[in-house]
Amino acid sequence: MAAGTASPPPDAEPPECPVCLSPFDAASAAPRVLPCGHSLCGPCIASLPPASASASASAASLRCPLCSQCVPFSRALGPSSLPKNLALISLLPSPPNPSRSRTAAAAPPPPHVPLHADHSRLLSRFRHAVLPESASPLHSPAPAAGLAIGSFASDLGAPWFCPRGHPVSLLPIETPAAAAKQESPLYYRPSHAARVAAAIDALSAAARDEVIDLVAVSSRLARRVCRVYGFWMGPEAAPLWLLSERHSRGVSCLLEERSRREETVALIRNVGMEVCEAFMGLHGEGLVLGCIGLGCFCLDRFGHCLLDLNQVLALCHGVRVGVCSSKSKAFMAPEVAEVVHDKLQIKDHDFSGLLGPSSDAWLLGCLLVALVTGDEQLAAGWSTEGSYDDWKNEVLTKVDASLVGTHMEPWSATIVSCLNYDPEGRPEIADVWKCINGSLMNSDIEALIPNVDLAARKSFMCLLLGELSSMCSNLGAVESDDTMHLSQDLDDKHSTPDDASSGGIINNEEVGAAGMDGPKCGLYNSSTLLAHRDCITGLAIGGGFLFSSSYDKTINVWSLQDFSHKQSLKGHEHKITAIVVVDNDNQSLCISGDSGSGIFVWCVDPSLSNEPLNKWYESNDWIYRGVHCLAVSGTGYLYTGHKSTVSCLAVACGILYSGSWDGSIRSWWLTDHSPLSVLEDGTPGSITPVLSISTELDFVVASYENGCLKIWKDDVLVKSEKLQNGAIYAAKLNDKWLYAGGWDKVVNIQELLEDDSEVEIRDVATFTCDSIITSILYWDGRLIVGLSNREIKK
């Protein structure tokens, strides 16, 4: 056989059409040569639009998608009028099958949209980061938010080499709205390659670079990092999915499977070494994480620890958008927290040289604390509450107690040194690796450590602060035992108890009210009260004082004369979730409830004793715990709302109103506590949790998790309005003025208008806040707002 007609090797890949990326064949998809010299398959040539938008369908020309040249083409004769590329046909693996050709001729495949020249070059760059449509890892409808899980529906060859059924996680990536809404011409449909190329093209250049880097880095670090396979899109529209290797067993299971102490310590030693190696490998590639949780690490079938980058990106996105869940327990170094809090720094990428391997050393220390002590909450404890020194001493005490009497006692000092507030005072991760491994090995271990010259690298790419973590689709808030998970700004990590107790009016400013005309519209004077170290959960007034409760387990007392800070009431062991004040003839009482089902009663008098007058703990059911809301009546009763179903309480005109997670509001007579009525919206699909209730005369106003406000008059629903996009955590009705705010960080001020036939709401003004609004109080012509970033605005 002549050399020119030699058959290709059996394992050679067949030539592909550069437009649809489908293999050529000698029948229906034969390679045809355009006058410009480029070869495309027949179906792609037939689907190419005319060279000009104004040309008719029968125009005798088309534009080559590869070189953009206008070339002659007879649509009457079709692709068969163009010559075949015999050189490409000779490279096909087998001669054409006549029966297959007849079948193909009878039912030609639907035409695909031709790739633009830019998209063709883009796919060439992402050739190993775009999975074929046949991978089809989603076998059930994708969840509304968060990571999806699935497995490959077919075997994948180079460069993935994954068998059918291989488990993966899918992270949704947001693309600009313009790209998502782009419509295809009517005479062809987009191929999988065209849709993926368009979605990738809509991403920013920085996001595309990050994906390329993650795919390459995860491939090189396959022993310590879960492989990131690349992008995939389903047969329908968006989203664009980022696929990663998945293992079902997480490292957190080690906290639950503790058996003998010696076996546990040995297992933690192995995991600790592999975590160090994952960090060192990433640093060698110029990548730092900035934020992780214990759930970002998993165990493969051999028990080796791997870092799941998809989980890291999902967690980073949650931190970026302010969704901080106590279940996720995100670890973050203080210098990283400051950058995250400064949104302008993130936008302008003004952190060159600030973040590096030392920031990840803090994360390593938190991970080791969680593994050694078995207390994940302790490892993440300083991310939410307490002073740094107190937390560090508690960590040292518990780590010492866990390691005493074992051959790993030297770990204690190393772990605590990783949690040094000064980044320059933290050890290198390679030194931590030596400490862990040296506890059982006395031989020379230098050769086993990856040779990474970090000193020569001046800057690192931080995954938390990168483009990709900001483009993940909305992951939503995850419900935990604290009911609401609000963003907690971390700008006060170096604060001390003395700092917290010296709060007061720290800022006076003028705030513009955007909206329609109303009383006092225009510029308002605004002041900030700052004494808490965590999210504000409630506001109450009584006895001449303003009381504020917080997740930091304290109640701060403020003077109503000048709003100066008077005292901090401490005694709760859990996050305070509800507060109410009772004004009697003889004395005033402040009553607070916490997430541990504790109820504390404080005496309100000029002395403001720091000891509670009384305290007790409510019983818990088998699922739920904690007191979520409180209400008092003039008859001397205290009503508590537990987390199981009751979400909010209100008392007015001898009636107790209770809101529930099932979307209903029930009313009860205070005299005998008999049920009175049920307020609910019978509209299909309207069931959503009630978050707050406010009453005034014969009106009842309720806010909901879906951003709706509903108003009842005399137990009849008279108004339902979608006010905000996110949950409305607080609503207050005062006379005819309605104030509402929540997840959207906006306070809406509206006027309630009533006539004989109907009730209307008129928009008056809006105020934009710096954080999520958690509580609203109106007093003496002042609007007082509690925020999730520990501030109180008045």
Secondary structure as UniProt FT lines:
FT   HELIX           3..5
FT   TURN            10..11
FT   TURN            18..20
FT   TURN            28..29
FT   STRAND          31..33
FT   TURN            35..36
FT   STRAND          39..41
FT   HELIX           42..47
FT   TURN            53..54
FT   TURN            57..58
FT   STRAND          61..63
FT   TURN            65..67
FT   STRAND          70..72
FT   TURN            75..77
FT   HELIX           79..81
FT   HELIX           86..89
FT   TURN            90..91
FT   HELIX           98..106
FT   HELIX           117..125
FT   TURN            126..128
FT   HELIX           133..135
FT   STRAND          148..151
FT   TURN            158..160
FT   TURN            164..165
FT   STRAND          167..173
FT   HELIX           177..180
FT   TURN            186..187
FT   HELIX           192..202
FT   HELIX           205..220
FT   TURN            221..224
FT   STRAND          228..232
FT   STRAND          240..245
FT   STRAND          249..250
FT   TURN            251..252
FT   HELIX           253..256
FT   HELIX           261..284
FT   TURN            285..286
FT   STRAND          287..288
FT   HELIX           294..296
FT   STRAND          297..299
FT   TURN            301..302
FT   STRAND          305..307
FT   HELIX           309..321
FT   TURN            326..328
FT   HELIX           334..341
FT   HELIX           343..348
FT   TURN            352..354
FT   HELIX           357..373
FT   HELIX           376..379
FT   HELIX           381..383
FT   HELIX           388..403
FT   TURN            404..405
FT   TURN            407..410
FT   HELIX           411..418
FT   HELIX           423..425
FT   HELIX           429..438
FT   TURN            439..440
FT   HELIX           446..448
FT   TURN            455..456
FT   STRAND          461..462
FT   TURN            464..465
FT   HELIX           467..470
FT   TURN            481..482
FT   TURN            491..494
FT   HELIX           497..501
FT   STRAND          504..512
FT   STRAND          514..515
FT   TURN            519..520
FT   STRAND          523..530
FT   STRAND          536..542
FT   TURN            543..544
FT   STRAND          545..550
FT   TURN            551..552
FT   STRAND          554..559
FT   TURN            560..562
FT   STRAND          565..570
FT   STRAND          576..583
FT   STRAND          588..594
FT   TURN            595..596
FT   STRAND          598..604
FT   TURN            606..607
FT   STRAND          614..617
FT   STRAND          627..632
FT   TURN            634..635
FT   STRAND          638..642
FT   STRAND          646..652
FT   TURN            653..654
FT   STRAND          655..660
FT   TURN            661..662
FT   STRAND          665..669
FT   TURN            670..672
FT   STRAND          675..679
FT   TURN            684..685
FT   STRAND          690..696
FT   TURN            697..698
FT   STRAND          699..704
FT   TURN            705..706
FT   STRAND          708..713
FT   TURN            714..715
FT   STRAND          716..722
FT   STRAND          730..734
FT   TURN            735..736
FT   STRAND          737..741
FT   TURN            743..744
FT   STRAND          746..754
FT   STRAND          759..768
FT   STRAND          773..779
FT   TURN            780..781
FT   STRAND          782..787
FT   TURN            788..789
FT   STRAND          791..793
//
